[in-house]
Amino acid sequence: MSKRAEHVDQTRQRIVDATVHLHGTVGPAHTTIAGIAEQAGVTRLTVYRHFPDEEQLFVACTAHWFTQQQPPDPQEWAKLDDSEERLRTGLADLYRFYRQGEPMLTNSHRDIAVMPDQLQRSMRDTAAHHRDVLLRPFPEIGDRRLLAAAIGHAASFTTWRSLCVEQGLSGVEAVRLMTALVLSSAQ
């Protein structure tokens, strides 16, 4: 019985690994069950036996991918009371994560519309949480909505991608530029 359970676990893991690989290379919108089955060396029916619906497959893929990453740590940023220091530290941490996960994050953001609602909500909630942690130490003066928008923009993966991938800035340069933008909106 334990050999069978081990075989089932190994098959499931091959399917998850294949899904992570395809999501990271061709993207979720172009990943098919047939492609996953081929990559994993199983039949389509086997994929469906392990993952009866697409949402379960996406959740398993995302969870597995995250175990291989060093995600940003907003709890560490929150320990910093100075608003500018927290902003620089948080953006540097986010931009490091974006750089390390760039292929998967690019495909995931591009193909967000095909992802299950739960994952779309999770991505939006995580971005809002990052923004809120970075916003918290700023004084309650000026247009808070404008400041929140500037921080949300600075903390966004698409902003990092535009600055660092498309415009060729280093992470340090991008942090410096976005910090200046946010600080100018705080006045």
Summary of the structure (lengths in Angstrom):
residues: 187
radius of gyration: 19.6
end to end distance: 66.6
largest distance: 66.6
contacts: 542
relative contact order: 0.11
helix: 78%
strand: 0%
